Amino acid sequence: MGSVPAPGSDGAPPDRPDDREARLLDWLVPDGQDVSSLSTADVERFCWYELPRKWHADQTEQQELLRSLARLLTWAGRPRPAAVCTTETTAGVLRSWRNSPQEGIAACRKAMADSPTTPPDTPELAWGEVMGAHESIAHANASIRLERALDAGDLDHAVRGFRAARIHLTEQWLTTPHPAHHGRPPLDAIRAERRDVWQTAPPAERRNLLAPILPALDRPLPAPADTAEPLCWLLQAIGDGVPLTQAGYLPSRLVAEAFARYPHWYPIGKGPRSEADLFQLANLHEIARHYRLLTKRHRTVKLSAAGRTHLTDPELRQNTAVLAWLGADRAQHQTAEAAVCALWPGPLPHDELEHSVHHVLAASLRHADGTPITHDDTRRLLWPWLHTGQEMGYLHRERSSGQPTALTGTGRPAALALLRRLAQVPQHPQSM
């Protein structure tokens, strides 16, 4: 059983904790450690998840348990975690659990995200809801580091700049070698762990398709200067500003320039008259807006600061293009992964590419009613990946289904970047 401080004459705990306190200690510190070893994150997890989810306690007993835990922590000299037991946040989370499990888990997640001791996402790492051993240890230790900084006054969540300071401290900790990760920085250990999970994930059809490209992932290729050239052209063409039409489209002059530069985008008729006629240009425009590479004032659109940076930084531009190429959800991720792997050895006729991708997707994706996806489903999933790849200049593809589709010179390093990103995607329930 976990221990409490020695008894005293000024309100210290009794020699033997009562049954309620004994149950708490057995749950929270089952290995016999002192209750003072509990971190704020440990107490938050108990108050916001374990108590309402795993303990059979009514509202009155929950309040008694929280008061007991607050007393034990106060006696142990731990005011910060003790305060968690009596906050309005904890009361609100428990009310949400009483309404429904769905409300409870949503309130729990929000409370944890808002806690100053929860390690924030950084530019190099987004934490997963499902964690491997290294990630779980790193997350717990980072939380303890943040708590110590708060206690020492090095961080103050009430002052301006706290968010940036918390991210900076987490970044420093993630990149410092640590014994818990065999002397490696936690970030390196997490990345290696995630890649191991990613490359061994089922089904077997996926692993077989992925195997030939894995060695190439260990030989990083720099982003070519002309990566995502069509996106670069669009940003240059917009520059300091172009007027939009009444309907919000790019001007006809720019549409004509796009058609002249990329005639394969519109191979029939006399050419497009409007952005609405040239969906590839419309998609590029949407991507630029989505990633905030453009700003709009009234009916004029121009480059944002991020857009100007993308013009001069090929790696950043490739990163944004790969995000767009990858898609947003699990099915799109699996489609992109399978398609890249199928094309890596060399060009494939479209029918063969579609067959290779479907072979993998049919083994892993299901409709809501449990039935496997069909060839038509695969075709619909593959379509946006193919077209975004063409729009970025990463794919060469003829319109005829019998003609080959191939990764271009800029497409091959972009394909590796896409797979590396997938290998580091944070894990969430049913997200991969």
C-alpha positions in Angstrom: 0.0 0.0 0.0 1.2 3.5 -0.7 2.4 5.5 2.3 1.6 8.9 3.8 3.7 11.2 5.9 4.3 10.3 9.6 1.5 11.3 12.0 1.8 14.5 14.0 -0.1 16.6 16.4 -1.1 19.4 14.0 -3.6 17.8 11.6 -1.2 15.2 10.1 -2.8 12.0 8.9 -3.5 9.2 11.4 -1.1 6.2 11.7 -3.5 4.1 9.6 -5.5 5.5 6.7 -9.2 4.8 6.8 -10.7 2.3 4.3 -11.4 5.0 1.7 -7.9 6.4 1.8 -6.5 2.9 1.7 -8.4 2.2 -1.5 -7.1 5.4 -3.0 -3.5 4.6 -2.2 -3.8 1.0 -3.4 -5.1 2.4 -6.7 -2.8 5.4 -7.2 0.5 4.1 -5.7 0.1 0.3 -5.7 3.9 -0.3 -5.6 4.2 1.2 -2.1 5.6 4.5 -3.1 4.8 7.6 -1.1 1.7 9.6 -2.3 4.1 12.5 -2.8 5.4 10.7 -5.9 2.2 11.4 -7.7 2.4 14.0 -10.5 -0.3 16.5 -11.3 -0.9 14.5 -14.5 -1.5 11.3 -12.4 -4.1 13.1 -10.3 -5.7 14.7 -13.4 -6.0 11.3 -15.0 -7.6 9.8 -11.9 -10.0 12.7 -11.3 -11.1 13.2 -14.9 -11.1 9.6 -16.2 -10.4 6.8 -13.8 -12.8 7.9 -11.0 -15.9 8.4 -13.2 -15.0 5.6 -15.6 -13.6 2.8 -13.5 -14.8 3.3 -10.0 -18.3 2.3 -8.9 -19.0 5.4 -6.9 -22.1 7.6 -6.8 -21.8 11.4 -6.7 -21.6 11.6 -2.9 -18.8 9.0 -2.7 -16.9 10.7 -5.6 -16.8 13.9 -3.6 -15.7 12.1 -0.5 -12.9 10.4 -2.4 -11.8 13.7 -3.9 -11.7 15.3 -0.5 -9.7 12.4 0.9 -7.2 12.6 -2.0 -6.8 16.3 -1.6 -6.1 15.8 2.1 -3.5 13.2 1.5 -1.7 15.3 -1.2 -1.8 18.4 1.1 -0.3 16.4 3.9 2.4 15.2 1.5 3.3 18.8 0.6 1.8 18.6 -2.9 -0.5 21.6 -3.2 -0.6 21.7 -7.1 -2.0 18.2 -7.6 -4.2 18.6 -4.4 -5.8 21.6 -6.0 -6.9 19.5 -9.0 -9.3 17.6 -6.7 -11.4 20.7 -5.9 -11.4 22.8 -9.1 -14.5 23.7 -11.0 -12.8 21.9 -14.0 -13.0 18.6 -12.1 -16.5 19.2 -11.0 -17.5 20.0 -14.6 -15.8 16.9 -16.0 -17.6 14.7 -13.5 -21.0 16.4 -14.4 -20.3 15.6 -18.1 -19.6 11.9 -17.3 -22.9 11.8 -15.4 -24.7 13.1 -18.6 -23.1 10.5 -20.9 -19.9 8.7 -21.6 -19.5 10.7 -24.8 -19.8 14.0 -23.0 -17.5 12.7 -20.3 -14.7 11.7 -22.6 -15.0 15.0 -24.6 -14.8 17.0 -21.3 -11.9 14.9 -20.1 -9.9 15.4 -23.3 -10.5 19.2 -23.2 -9.5 19.5 -19.6 -6.3 17.6 -20.2 -5.5 19.7 -23.3 -6.0 22.8 -21.3 -3.9 21.7 -18.3 -0.6 23.6 -18.1 1.3 20.4 -17.2 0.1 18.6 -20.4 3.0 18.5 -22.9 1.9 20.5 -26.0 2.4 19.5 -29.6 5.5 21.0 -31.1 6.5 21.6 -34.7 8.5 18.3 -34.6 6.0 16.1 -32.7 2.2 15.8 -32.3 1.4 13.5 -29.4 -0.8 10.5 -30.2 -3.8 9.3 -28.2 -2.5 5.8 -28.5 1.2 5.7 -27.4 3.9 3.1 -27.6 6.2 2.5 -24.6 8.8 5.2 -25.5 6.1 7.8 -26.3 4.2 7.1 -23.1 7.3 7.4 -21.0 8.4 10.6 -22.8 4.9 12.2 -22.4 4.9 11.4 -18.6 8.4 12.7 -18.1 7.8 15.9 -20.1 4.7 16.5 -18.0 6.8 16.2 -14.8 9.4 18.6 -16.3 6.7 21.2 -17.0 5.3 20.8 -13.5 8.7 21.4 -12.0 9.1 24.5 -14.1 5.8 25.8 -12.9 6.6 25.1 -9.3 10.0 26.8 -9.7 8.4 29.8 -11.3 10.2 29.3 -14.6 6.8 29.0 -16.3 3.7 30.9 -15.3 0.5 30.0 -17.1 -1.0 33.4 -16.1 1.5 35.5 -18.1 1.7 36.4 -21.7 3.9 34.1 -23.7 3.2 31.1 -21.6 2.1 29.0 -24.6 5.3 29.6 -26.6 7.4 29.1 -23.5 5.8 25.8 -22.8 6.4 24.6 -26.4 10.0 25.7 -26.2 10.6 23.9 -23.0 9.0 20.7 -24.4 11.1 21.0 -27.5 14.3 21.3 -25.4 13.3 18.3 -23.4 12.4 16.2 -26.4 15.8 16.8 -28.0 18.0 16.2 -24.9 19.4 12.6 -24.5 17.7 10.7 -21.6 18.5 7.5 -19.9 14.9 6.3 -20.2 15.4 6.0 -24.0 18.8 4.3 -23.8 20.7 7.6 -24.0 18.8 8.8 -27.1 16.7 12.0 -27.2 13.1 11.2 -26.6 12.1 12.6 -30.0 14.5 10.1 -31.8 13.1 7.2 -29.7 9.5 8.1 -30.5 10.2 8.4 -34.2 11.9 5.1 -34.3 9.1 3.5 -32.3 6.4 5.0 -34.6 8.2 3.8 -37.7 8.5 0.3 -36.4 4.8 0.2 -35.7 4.0 1.7 -39.2 6.1 -0.6 -41.3 4.9 -3.7 -39.6 1.2 -2.9 -39.5 -1.2 -5.2 -41.1 -2.5 -6.4 -43.6 0.2 -8.6 -45.2 -0.7 -7.2 -48.6 0.3 -3.8 -47.4 3.6 -5.0 -45.9 4.5 -6.8 -49.1 3.9 -3.7 -51.2 5.8 -1.5 -48.8 8.9 -3.7 -48.4 10.8 -2.7 -51.6 10.7 1.0 -50.8 11.8 0.8 -47.1 15.5 1.0 -47.8 15.0 4.2 -49.8 13.5 5.8 -46.7 16.9 5.7 -45.0 18.5 7.6 -47.8 16.8 11.1 -47.6 16.7 13.1 -50.8 16.6 16.9 -50.5 13.6 18.5 -52.1 14.5 19.6 -55.6 14.4 23.4 -56.2 11.6 22.9 -58.7 9.4 20.8 -56.4 5.7 21.5 -56.7 6.5 23.8 -59.6 2.8 24.5 -60.5 2.2 25.7 -56.9 5.3 27.8 -57.1 4.1 29.3 -60.5 0.7 30.2 -59.0 2.3 31.9 -56.0 4.6 33.9 -58.3 1.7 34.8 -60.6 -0.4 36.1 -57.7 2.5 38.0 -56.1 1.6 41.3 -54.7 -2.0 40.9 -55.7 -4.5 40.1 -58.4 -8.2 41.0 -58.5 -10.8 38.3 -58.2 -13.9 38.1 -60.4 -17.4 38.9 -59.0 -17.8 35.1 -58.4 -14.5 35.0 -56.5 -12.4 33.3 -59.2 -8.9 34.1 -60.3 -8.8 36.6 -63.3 -9.1 35.2 -66.8 -5.6 36.4 -67.6 -4.2 34.0 -65.0 -6.4 31.2 -66.3 -5.0 31.8 -69.8 -1.4 31.7 -68.5 -2.2 28.4 -66.7 -3.6 26.9 -69.9 -0.6 28.0 -71.9 1.9 26.7 -69.4 0.1 23.4 -68.7 -1.9 22.5 -71.8 -2.4 18.9 -70.7 -4.7 20.2 -68.0 -7.3 21.1 -70.6 -6.7 19.0 -73.7 -10.0 19.5 -75.5 -11.7 22.5 -77.1 -10.4 26.0 -77.4 -9.3 26.3 -73.8 -10.9 27.4 -70.5 -12.5 30.7 -70.0 -12.7 30.7 -66.3 -11.1 29.1 -63.2 -14.4 27.1 -63.0 -13.5 25.5 -66.3 -10.0 24.4 -65.1 -10.4 22.3 -62.0 -6.6 21.8 -61.6 -6.1 25.5 -61.2 -9.1 25.7 -58.9 -7.5 22.9 -56.8 -4.2 24.7 -56.6 -6.0 27.9 -55.6 -7.9 26.0 -52.9 -4.7 24.4 -51.6 -2.9 27.8 -51.4 -5.9 29.2 -49.5 -6.2 26.2 -47.2 -2.5 26.5 -46.1 -2.8 30.2 -45.7 -0.3 31.0 -48.5 -2.7 33.8 -49.6 -4.5 36.7 -48.0 -7.7 38.3 -49.3 -8.8 41.8 -48.8 -12.1 42.8 -50.5 -11.7 41.3 -54.0 -7.9 41.3 -54.1 -5.8 38.2 -53.2 -2.1 38.4 -52.6 0.7 36.3 -51.0 0.8 36.0 -47.3 4.2 36.0 -45.4 4.0 32.2 -45.5 3.4 32.2 -49.2 6.5 34.3 -49.8 8.5 31.9 -47.7 7.2 29.0 -49.8 8.6 30.6 -52.9 12.2 30.6 -51.6 12.1 27.4 -49.5 11.8 24.2 -51.6 11.6 21.9 -48.5 8.8 23.9 -47.0 6.9 24.0 -50.4 7.3 20.2 -50.8 6.1 19.6 -47.2 2.9 21.6 -48.0 2.4 19.9 -51.3 2.9 16.5 -49.8 0.3 17.3 -47.1 -2.2 18.1 -49.9 -1.2 15.0 -51.9 -1.6 12.8 -48.8 -5.2 13.7 -48.1 -7.0 14.2 -44.8 -8.4 10.9 -43.5 -7.4 7.3 -42.9 -8.7 6.0 -46.2 -6.9 8.7 -48.2 -3.7 8.0 -46.3 -3.9 4.3 -47.1 -4.6 5.0 -50.8 -1.7 7.4 -51.1 0.6 5.0 -49.4 -0.4 2.0 -51.6 -0.2 4.1 -54.8 3.3 5.5 -54.0 4.6 2.0 -53.2 3.0 0.5 -56.4 4.7 3.2 -58.6 8.1 3.2 -56.9 9.6 0.4 -59.0 8.5 2.0 -62.2 5.6 3.2 -64.4 2.3 1.2 -64.4 -0.7 1.3 -66.7 -3.6 2.8 -64.9 -5.5 -0.4 -64.6 -2.6 -2.2 -63.0 -2.1 0.7 -60.6 -5.7 0.6 -59.6 -5.5 -3.2 -59.1 -2.5 -2.9 -56.9 -4.1 -0.3 -54.7 -7.4 -2.1 -54.5 -5.6 -5.3 -53.4 -4.3 -3.5 -50.3 -7.4 -1.4 -49.6 -9.8 -4.4 -49.9 -7.8 -6.2 -47.2 -8.0 -3.3 -44.7 -11.0 -1.0 -45.3 -14.6 -1.8 -44.7 -17.9 0.0 -45.1 -19.9 0.8 -42.0 -22.0 -2.4 -42.5 -18.8 -4.5 -42.5 -18.6 -5.2 -46.3 -15.3 -4.7 -48.1 -14.8 -1.8 -50.4 -15.3 -2.3 -54.1 -13.3 -1.4 -57.2 -15.5 1.6 -57.6 -14.6 2.7 -54.1 -10.9 2.4 -54.8 -11.4 4.3 -58.1 -13.0 7.2 -56.2 -10.3 7.2 -53.5 -7.5 7.1 -56.1 -8.9 9.9 -58.3 -8.0 12.9 -56.0 -4.6 11.5 -55.3 -3.8 11.1 -59.0 -5.0 14.6 -59.9 -3.3 16.4 -57.0 -0.1 14.6 -57.9 -0.4 15.8 -61.5 -1.2 19.3 -60.3 1.9 19.4 -58.2 4.0 17.9 -61.0 4.7 14.7 -59.1 3.0 12.4 -61.5 3.1 12.0 -65.3 -0.1 10.4 -66.5 -1.8 10.0 -69.8 -5.6 10.2 -70.0 -6.0 6.7 -71.6 -6.4 4.0 -69.0 -4.0 1.8 -70.9 -1.1 4.3 -70.7 1.4 4.3 -67.8 1.4 6.5 -64.8 4.8 7.4 -63.4 6.5 9.3 -60.6 8.4 12.3 -62.1 11.8 13.5 -61.1 10.3 15.7 -58.4 7.7 13.1 -57.6 10.2 10.5 -56.3 11.6 12.6 -53.4 8.1 13.8 -52.7 6.9 10.1 -52.5 9.6 9.4 -49.9 8.6 12.5 -48.0 4.9 11.3 -48.1 5.9 7.9 -46.6 8.1 9.4 -43.9 5.2 11.6 -42.9 2.9 8.6 -42.7 5.6 6.8 -40.6 5.4 9.6 -38.0 1.6 10.2 -37.9 0.4 10.2 -34.3 -1.6 7.2 -33.4 -5.3 7.6 -32.5 -8.0 4.9 -32.1 -8.8 3.5 -35.5 -6.9 6.3 -37.2 -4.6 4.2 -39.3 
